[in-house]
Amino acid sequence: MVLPGFVSPFAVVSSHTRRSGSVCGRPSFHGASLSTRSKNAQATLMMQLRVAVVGGGPAGSCAAERLAESGIETYIFERKMDNAKPCGGAIPLCMVDEFDLPANIIDRKVRKMKMISPTNVEVDVGRTLKPNEYIGMTRREILDSFMRDRAISLGAKPINGLVTKLDLASSPSGKYKLHYSDYSVPKGESNARTLEVDLIVGADGANSRVARDIDAGDYNFAIAFQERIKIPDEKMQYYEELAEMYVGADVSPDFYAWVFPKYDHVGVGTGTVINRPAIKQYQKAIRDRAAARLEGGKVIKVEAHPIPEHPRPRRVVGRVALVGDAAGYVTKCSGEGIYFAAKSGRMCAEAIVAASKNGRVVPTEKDLKEMYLKEWDRKYWATYKVLDVLQAVFYRSDAAREAFVKMCEDEYVQRVTFDSYLYKTVTTVNPVEDMKLAFRTAASLIGENIRANAAVASAP
Ligand SMILES: Cc1cc2nc3c(=O)[nH]c(=O)nc-3n(C[C@H](O)[C@H](O)[C@H](O)COP(=O)(O)OP(=O)(O)OC[C@H]3O[C@@H](n4cnc5c(N)ncnc54)[C@H](O)[C@@H]3O)c2cc1C
């Protein structure tokens, strides 16, 4: 999810510079076709290393894809091959190029965003977008299947099953044993199976069993709730290329609520960390706030899921590495996790390929820490920290939220915000504009606080 207004004075910047053609990372697939890549994989002579990727969401699929195409023996476990992960499904533009996503994965191209304050002041964001720029809206069941199938077509061996337990290796070069229920076994027969591997990528989401079994440590989490609502066609036209974000203590004490357009319906949801038991009350509030626009709508699906709040204390233990939500890579404030899941899966796999010399050597814990974790933190640590701070500043009261929405009117804020979200980089940061904006933001925060205090003082 994109959250306008959250960058400029602090400049959320990744280490990449933007290239023409909108790609934010490496050139996708090095320009090679699927069949060439698959042949490359088969041509690798020595395939000693065996890797299990647990979880077939964006993180797992992107890890499995890179491992398999390098000729490494790769297994990808997924308990539900048609899983529809509860999710807003918003992805940044750069992900389309960087992960070679076909056009039909994108249900809708959002070019306008309405920020709606606690007092229902509406600010239109998106004026700075170029004609070819958009936020991609996807359905996770479609996106995830596409990425998983691609990894499988490149040689990853799919196992439709639930990993239940992990036995740790008993020596530095020993095997890890995964226990799983094989769902391809006919009903009535025993489906308990095991698989021994050299290395594990834990991509099994926020409730990761791999993280539990390696004692990766806990993270705090938000609970997010979403209803998919089919609204009449004429109402849907309003959301043709528009998404809405609502802020206010009524819809969430520490996050925002959203109405996102999907294929033939809208996703309406909210989240909270600090008052999880009240999530249904917040969900009712967002439906009330958006009532006129959702009138005549029918709820077709209700979904809820935890969202990690920060990385786990230990993301690599021995030869087990965590990626995506299992590692805790969702940004605070915006709640964005799909891109970071895919990217971390890919980066982790690239580290394994390099450290193992394409599967000929078993990487060590030190290799994984140096080549995956260190690189990840170098690239993204600042991004996570800045968004932590912004959440603390702008979501702490309705006065701050009003100031925040007001700040989103600023064209410079919009441009820098969209650049950092769409491309995961900031191209032209202007120090003078940054200073001006910092003052305007501070003034706006103070002004809204004074107004709120005056309103309290004059109340009967
Ligand atoms: C309501 C909501 C809205 C959100 N909206 C957005 C948004 O708009 N944009 C955005 O960028 N992010 C959003 N996020 C965050 C995003 O959904 C996650 O960050 C992202 O899905 C993480 O991907 P992942 O591959 O790490 O994990 P997941 O997508 O959770 O995938 C894990 C996979 O592992 C499988 N699995 C789990 N356990 C096992 C096991 N033991 N054995 C076998 N398989 C297993 C699961 O079935 C699943 O397919 C949202 C989250 C929520 C809850």
The ligand as an SDF file (V2000), in Angstrom:
LIG
                    3D

 53 58  0  0  0  0  0  0  0  0999 V2000
   -5.3210   -7.2960    5.0340 C   0  0  0  0  0  0  0  0  0  0  0  0
   -3.9240   -7.0840    4.4830 C   0  0  0  0  0  0  0  0  0  0  0  0
   -3.7210   -6.1500    3.4600 C   0  0  0  0  0  0  0  0  0  0  0  0
   -2.4480   -5.9800    2.8960 C   0  0  0  0  0  0  0  0  0  0  0  0
   -2.3120   -5.1360    1.8380 N   0  0  0  0  0  0  0  0  0  0  0  0
   -1.1170   -5.0180    1.2170 C   0  0  0  0  0  0  0  0  0  0  0  0
   -0.9970   -4.2400    0.0290 C   0  0  0  0  0  0  0  0  0  0  0  0
   -1.9560   -3.6730   -0.4880 O   0  0  0  0  0  0  0  0  0  0  0  0
    0.2380   -4.1380   -0.5400 N   0  0  0  0  0  0  0  0  0  0  0  0
    1.3340   -4.7660   -0.0200 C   0  0  0  0  0  0  0  0  0  0  0  0
    2.4350   -4.6230   -0.5710 O   0  0  0  0  0  0  0  0  0  0  0  0
    1.2350   -5.5390    1.0880 N   0  0  0  0  0  0  0  0  0  0  0  0
    0.0400   -5.7070    1.7040 C   0  0  0  0  0  0  0  0  0  0  0  0
   -0.0710   -6.5270    2.7970 N   0  0  0  0  0  0  0  0  0  0  0  0
    1.1170   -7.2920    3.2390 C   0  0  0  0  0  0  0  0  0  0  0  0
    1.3480   -8.5120    2.3000 C   0  0  0  0  0  0  0  0  0  0  0  0
    0.1530   -9.2570    2.2070 O   0  0  0  0  0  0  0  0  0  0  0  0
    2.4870   -9.4130    2.8150 C   0  0  0  0  0  0  0  0  0  0  0  0
    3.5800   -8.6140    3.1820 O   0  0  0  0  0  0  0  0  0  0  0  0
    2.9390  -10.4390    1.7580 C   0  0  0  0  0  0  0  0  0  0  0  0
    1.8940  -11.3320    1.4490 O   0  0  0  0  0  0  0  0  0  0  0  0
    4.1390  -11.2430    2.2480 C   0  0  0  0  0  0  0  0  0  0  0  0
    4.4540  -12.2590    1.3090 O   0  0  0  0  0  0  0  0  0  0  0  0
    5.1800  -13.6190    1.7950 P   0  0  0  0  0  0  0  0  0  0  0  0
    5.4350  -14.4100    0.5750 O   0  0  0  0  0  0  0  0  0  0  0  0
    6.2790  -13.2970    2.7060 O   0  0  0  0  0  0  0  0  0  0  0  0
    4.0920  -14.3600    2.7150 O   0  0  0  0  0  0  0  0  0  0  0  0
    2.6390  -14.8570    2.3510 P   0  0  0  0  0  0  0  0  0  0  0  0
    2.0660  -14.0630    1.2570 O   0  0  0  0  0  0  0  0  0  0  0  0
    1.8900  -14.9260    3.6410 O   0  0  0  0  0  0  0  0  0  0  0  0
    2.8750  -16.3280    1.7850 O   0  0  0  0  0  0  0  0  0  0  0  0
    3.1830  -17.4080    2.6180 C   0  0  0  0  0  0  0  0  0  0  0  0
    2.7730  -18.6810    1.8970 C   0  0  0  0  0  0  0  0  0  0  0  0
    3.2420  -19.7930    2.6500 O   0  0  0  0  0  0  0  0  0  0  0  0
    2.2190  -20.7660    2.7590 C   0  0  0  0  0  0  0  0  0  0  0  0
    2.4670  -21.4620    4.0170 N   0  0  0  0  0  0  0  0  0  0  0  0
    2.3950  -20.9290    5.2750 C   0  0  0  0  0  0  0  0  0  0  0  0
    2.7500  -21.8500    6.1920 N   0  0  0  0  0  0  0  0  0  0  0  0
    3.0640  -22.9840    5.5060 C   0  0  0  0  0  0  0  0  0  0  0  0
    3.5190  -24.2780    5.9130 C   0  0  0  0  0  0  0  0  0  0  0  0
    3.7390  -24.5720    7.2080 N   0  0  0  0  0  0  0  0  0  0  0  0
    3.7120  -25.2180    4.9420 N   0  0  0  0  0  0  0  0  0  0  0  0
    3.4960  -24.9190    3.6260 C   0  0  0  0  0  0  0  0  0  0  0  0
    3.0740  -23.7190    3.1960 N   0  0  0  0  0  0  0  0  0  0  0  0
    2.8780  -22.7500    4.1220 C   0  0  0  0  0  0  0  0  0  0  0  0
    0.9200  -19.9560    2.7280 C   0  0  0  0  0  0  0  0  0  0  0  0
   -0.1820  -20.7420    2.2820 O   0  0  0  0  0  0  0  0  0  0  0  0
    1.2680  -18.8090    1.7840 C   0  0  0  0  0  0  0  0  0  0  0  0
    0.9340  -19.1010    0.4450 O   0  0  0  0  0  0  0  0  0  0  0  0
   -1.3340   -6.7160    3.3980 C   0  0  0  0  0  0  0  0  0  0  0  0
   -1.5300   -7.6180    4.4440 C   0  0  0  0  0  0  0  0  0  0  0  0
   -2.7960   -7.8190    4.9810 C   0  0  0  0  0  0  0  0  0  0  0  0
   -2.9870   -8.8380    6.0780 C   0  0  0  0  0  0  0  0  0  0  0  0
  1  2  1  0
  2  3  1  0
  2 52  2  0
  3  4  2  0
  4  5  1  0
  4 50  1  0
  5  6  2  0
  6  7  1  0
  6 13  1  0
  7  8  2  0
  7  9  1  0
  9 10  1  0
 10 11  2  0
 10 12  1  0
 12 13  2  0
 13 14  1  0
 14 15  1  0
 14 50  1  0
 15 16  1  0
 16 17  1  0
 16 18  1  0
 18 19  1  0
 18 20  1  0
 20 21  1  0
 20 22  1  0
 22 23  1  0
 23 24  1  0
 24 25  2  0
 24 26  1  0
 24 27  1  0
 27 28  1  0
 28 29  2  0
 28 30  1  0
 28 31  1  0
 31 32  1  0
 32 33  1  0
 33 34  1  0
 33 48  1  0
 34 35  1  0
 35 36  1  0
 35 46  1  0
 36 37  1  0
 36 45  1  0
 37 38  2  0
 38 39  1  0
 39 40  1  0
 39 45  2  0
 40 41  1  0
 40 42  2  0
 42 43  1  0
 43 44  2  0
 44 45  1  0
 46 47  1  0
 46 48  1  0
 48 49  1  0
 50 51  2  0
 51 52  1  0
 52 53  1  0
M  END
$$$$
